[in-house]
Amino acid sequence: MAIIASNFKTNHTRKSTASFVNEVNEFLKSNDISNEVIVFPTATSFDEFETVSNLTIGAQNAYAAEKGSYTGEIGTVQLDEFGIKTILIGHSERRHVLGESQDEIAKKYDFYMSKGYKIIYCIGEPLEVKESGLDKTLEYVYEQFEGIDTNYENLILAYEPVWAIGTGVTATNDDITNVHSAIKSRIPKPLLYGGSVKVANVREICALDGVDGALIGTASWIIEDFKQIIENTKDL
Ligand code: PGA
């Protein structure tokens, strides 16, 4: 059973998110699809969605606090209002665009682990590291586990090479299986691949050894494409 996650990033409005979530929900229900589907909308689009048990709404980010004086952030009090218990941590855009350090990420991880959240924890190397070979890539990726308790039972990992995110360049099947088998031999947790996954390649990628599903940005934002992505992976 593939895990299919959609990361909206800074896309969709409150209105279009509601219609997206409802359509995905209807699609899962009426086609009796058992994939685990997770949608990460913007925090402004959270609502009390009624969903089937295999559709979950998660937070793209939140601060490591219940509440407090953290201007511009949200904490668990705001997530609780919508019953949100799933969070993305360590996404490359948080690391490289918003400048979150490994230390901050580990603190956030600890906090949300202590609250029992399902954590989708992202790791992945930039292009210059990839170009210096598999050993260097793994070394870089393992450093992103510093301070992270990988024994946590509610953990899903997502390997997302930075050079493949939002670029249209997907990692090759060999790239993916090499990194996935190495990570899995150390950390036996569900491991998603992310980085330019599309309608046309999602099935092939999710069928690779050591790939338990996909975390998808761009190609997931159009509802028809996202439904097709789920359809293409429903029997894996
Ligand atoms: P992409 O993004 O599918 O647009 O490459 C993936 C991600 O950032 O999770």
Boltz pocket constraint, residues with backbone or C-beta under 6 A from the ligand:
constraints:
  - pocket:
      binder: B
      contacts: [[A, 7], [A, 160], [A, 164], [A, 165], [A, 166], [A, 167], [A, 168], [A, 194], [A, 195], [A, 196], [A, 197], [A, 215], [A, 216], [A, 217], [A, 218], [A, 219]]
      max_distance: 6.0
